[in-house]
Amino acid sequence: MAISDNVSMFFGAKPDIFEKAANLRENMTEAEKLLWEKLKDRSLFHYKFRRQHPIDIFIVDFYCHPIHLVIEVDGGYHLNSDQNEYDIGRSAELEYWELKIIRFTNNDIFTNIDEVVEKIQKEVKVREIEIKKSSEVQFAHQRFPNPKGSADYDTTKKEK
């Protein structure tokens, strides 16, 4: 699936997920609150981040739709092997939608918040480039549809 603004920023989330997300926004962890204070500062990131955001059947800690970036804050329970397996599967599901997931531990946030902010800023720049490239490819395929039906048709090659 190509990155597109045609896809809702909620990726089909159901009403019960929205209710759970609202509850989570009211009960954020201390690490989430600290990171949220940074993420909502548009002078740092130039994009709007959403907290406890519904995506399909999941609720991500933070999400920026224009660049399809998910930020997760992992507490100690994420070190549990069962939780770690769940996180891997959940990440794979989110990556299906071409979302980029970056993770930080509570400890990262409490002890190195400036470094966390720097890492997010770098990822924002990377995602801007990726989104731009994806949009250019999408535009090219719309302008030059493949007459043979193959997605790999090269419009620069001449027919024999």
C-alpha positions as semicolon CSV with decimal commas, in nm:
position;residue;x (nm);y (nm);z (nm)
1;M;0,000;0,000;0,000
2;A;0,143;0,338;-0,099
3;I;0,153;0,620;0,151
4;S;-0,142;0,840;0,071
5;D;-0,356;1,107;0,229
6;N;-0,653;0,909;0,097
7;V;-0,605;0,673;0,391
8;S;-0,777;0,796;0,706
9;M;-0,536;0,883;0,983
10;F;-0,727;0,630;1,195
11;F;-0,690;0,338;0,951
12;G;-1,038;0,204;1,022
13;A;-1,033;0,227;1,403
14;K;-1,369;0,142;1,562
15;P;-1,558;0,356;1,817
16;D;-1,450;0,146;2,115
17;I;-1,084;0,213;2,031
18;F;-1,154;0,587;2,037
19;E;-1,307;0,553;2,385
20;K;-1,004;0,364;2,511
21;A;-0,772;0,624;2,358
22;A;-0,958;0,906;2,535
23;N;-0,916;0,720;2,863
24;L;-0,544;0,670;2,799
25;R;-0,502;1,043;2,723
26;E;-0,646;1,114;3,067
27;N;-0,408;0,865;3,231
28;M;-0,074;0,912;3,058
29;T;0,240;0,784;3,227
30;E;0,494;1,033;3,359
31;A;0,732;0,948;3,074
32;E;0,454;1,004;2,817
33;K;0,367;1,337;2,976
34;L;0,728;1,452;2,962
35;L;0,765;1,353;2,597
36;W;0,426;1,506;2,513
37;E;0,549;1,843;2,643
38;K;0,822;1,828;2,378
39;L;0,614;1,681;2,095
40;K;0,342;1,944;2,116
41;D;0,603;2,219;2,065
42;R;0,576;2,284;1,692
43;S;0,889;2,498;1,699
44;L;1,082;2,174;1,763
45;F;0,910;1,951;1,508
46;H;0,699;2,167;1,271
47;Y;0,430;1,898;1,268
48;K;0,129;1,817;1,480
49;F;0,167;1,505;1,690
50;R;-0,135;1,334;1,839
51;R;-0,123;1,148;2,169
52;Q;-0,284;0,811;2,237
53;H;-0,396;0,790;1,876
54;P;-0,621;0,511;1,739
55;I;-0,486;0,320;1,440
56;D;-0,690;0,021;1,329
57;I;-0,719;-0,202;1,639
58;F;-0,429;-0,035;1,818
59;I;-0,365;0,281;2,015
60;V;-0,020;0,426;1,961
61;D;0,141;0,656;2,216
62;F;0,211;0,936;1,965
63;Y;0,140;0,977;1,595
64;C;0,221;1,231;1,325
65;H;0,000;1,169;1,023
66;P;0,167;1,382;0,752
67;I;0,488;1,179;0,786
68;H;0,331;0,854;0,912
69;L;0,550;0,842;1,220
70;V;0,459;0,648;1,535
71;I;0,646;0,702;1,861
72;E;0,611;0,445;2,135
73;V;0,717;0,483;2,498
74;D;0,804;0,150;2,656
75;G;0,781;0,097;3,029
76;G;0,945;-0,189;3,216
77;Y;0,675;-0,441;3,124
78;H;0,795;-0,428;2,763
79;L;1,103;-0,623;2,878
80;N;0,877;-0,924;2,945
81;S;0,928;-1,179;2,664
82;D;0,553;-1,219;2,599
83;Q;0,506;-0,843;2,576
84;N;0,814;-0,815;2,354
85;E;0,667;-1,074;2,115
86;Y;0,337;-0,884;2,111
87;D;0,522;-0,558;2,038
88;I;0,701;-0,719;1,742
89;G;0,372;-0,842;1,594
90;R;0,202;-0,510;1,659
91;S;0,487;-0,325;1,487
92;A;0,455;-0,554;1,185
93;E;0,081;-0,477;1,166
94;L;0,148;-0,103;1,182
95;E;0,427;-0,126;0,925
96;Y;0,176;-0,279;0,683
97;W;0,030;0,072;0,664
98;E;0,381;0,206;0,587
99;L;0,407;0,363;0,928
100;K;0,752;0,410;1,079
101;I;0,771;0,313;1,448
102;I;1,040;0,441;1,680
103;R;1,062;0,335;2,042
104;F;1,205;0,489;2,355
105;T;1,215;0,352;2,705
106;N;1,089;0,543;3,006
107;N;1,452;0,560;3,117
108;D;1,557;0,720;2,784
109;I;1,296;0,990;2,835
110;F;1,371;1,056;3,201
111;T;1,749;1,062;3,166
112;N;1,814;1,178;2,806
113;I;1,513;1,381;2,689
114;D;1,730;1,609;2,474
115;E;1,880;1,307;2,297
116;V;1,530;1,162;2,246
117;V;1,417;1,492;2,091
118;E;1,722;1,491;1,861
119;K;1,651;1,136;1,746
120;I;1,289;1,227;1,672
121;Q;1,396;1,537;1,479
122;K;1,632;1,325;1,267
123;E;1,358;1,071;1,201
124;V;1,118;1,350;1,103
125;K;1,366;1,465;0,837
126;V;1,412;1,109;0,709
127;R;1,035;1,059;0,689
128;E;0,990;1,387;0,501
129;I;1,228;1,260;0,233
130;E;1,064;0,916;0,221
131;I;0,716;1,066;0,190
132;K;0,830;1,302;-0,084
133;K;0,987;1,015;-0,281
134;S;0,676;0,802;-0,234
135;S;0,456;1,088;-0,358
136;E;0,677;1,140;-0,664
137;V;0,657;0,770;-0,754
138;Q;0,280;0,772;-0,703
139;F;0,250;1,080;-0,926
140;A;0,465;0,924;-1,198
141;H;0,249;0,610;-1,202
142;Q;-0,064;0,824;-1,229
143;R;0,078;1,033;-1,516
144;F;0,235;0,744;-1,703
145;P;0,020;0,437;-1,653
146;N;0,172;0,116;-1,780
147;P;0,004;0,016;-2,105
148;K;0,115;-0,344;-2,047
149;G;-0,028;-0,365;-1,696
150;S;0,305;-0,410;-1,517
151;A;0,394;-0,183;-1,228
152;D;0,758;-0,195;-1,342
153;Y;0,703;-0,034;-1,682
154;D;0,989;0,203;-1,761
155;T;0,861;0,508;-1,951
156;T;1,215;0,598;-2,058
157;K;1,264;0,280;-2,270
158;K;1,149;0,281;-2,629
159;E;0,931;0,001;-2,764
160;K;1,088;-0,221;-3,031
